[in-house]
Amino acid sequence: MSPRSPKELPGHPAARADSDLSGAQTDETKLFREAVRDVKPLGCAAQEAGQPSSRRRRPRPAAKFSRADRLAVLEESLSDDVIDPALASGEELVFHRTGIQASVLRKLRRGDYRVQGEIDLHGLTVTEAKQELREFLAHALTRQWRCVRIVHGKGLRSGHRGPVLKAMVGTMLRKVGPVLAYVSARQVDGGTGAVYVLLSS
């Protein structure tokens, strides 16, 4: 049995100091644990209290066009009387914005998109037709319709002027930002006397 050092002897001052220190540390540990017993991490406490955590949430995506923006765009675009002469013919109307895929245009041409609203401009003057078209498009955009049909007629009675309403519709639609594409309708829906219009939702 190896001899104990003086510090290990029960009566030695160093042994008593170590014992007191150890006891003090144990008491402090107990006191600390008692004090923080009900304390919870901030994240857990916030979630249990039904409060949002400190983690940042993604902002909600903003609508592409507010109602006021849509109406402002329509008002500006439909106020111009200049008609693109290239559209004043009896040919098929086709238009699409940059970035619209060919497959989307094919689907539109085949009538694959459900028509959610339509307007017939037959028999109206250009001024009347523009007003009706403005109101119809404003309504369609407010309702967030995806596809509409506009009947403009073939302009067979327009004489040397050509299909005036058709040209006006084609020109105005190109100026309306939310109009992504349009094509002349299938024969059963009016052929070159009508257009399917694809709108941004």
C-alpha positions, 0 to 999 in steps of 0.5 A: 500500500503506497503512503498517502500524501499529506494533502490526502490525510483527512485532517490536513488543511489542503484536504479540507480546502479541496473538500470545501471547494468541491462542495461549493461547486456542487452547491453552485451547480445546483443553484444554477440548474434550479434558476434556469429550470424553466428557461427555454430556448428563444425559438422553442418559446416563441413557437409554443406561444404561437408567435412567429419564429425569428426565421424570415418568411418568404414574401408573398409573390406580388400580382403581376398586374393590379386592377388599376395597372390593367385599366391604365394600360388598356386606357393608354393602349386603346386610345391610339387610332393608328392601325397597323396596315399589315393587319388590314387584310383577310389573312389569319391573325397571329401574334405572340410575345417574346418568350411564348413557346411555339407549343403554347401557340399551337394549343391556342390555335387548336382551341385547346384553351377553354374560352372563358368569355367572348365578345362580338363586335359585329355591326359596331363602328370602330369607335364603338368597337374600341369602347366595347373592347376596352370594357371587355378586356378590363372585365376579363383581366379583372376576372383573371380569365386566361383565354377569351374569344373576340369576334371582329368579322371578316370585313366583307362589307368594308369595301376598299378599306378592308376589314377595319374592325379586324385590323383595329382588334389586332393592333390594339391587342398588341399594345395591351401588355397582359395579352400574351398571344392571339391567333385566328380562331378555328372555322367552327368558332369564326375562322379568320373572323375571330381571334382566340386571345391568351391573357396573363393570369 
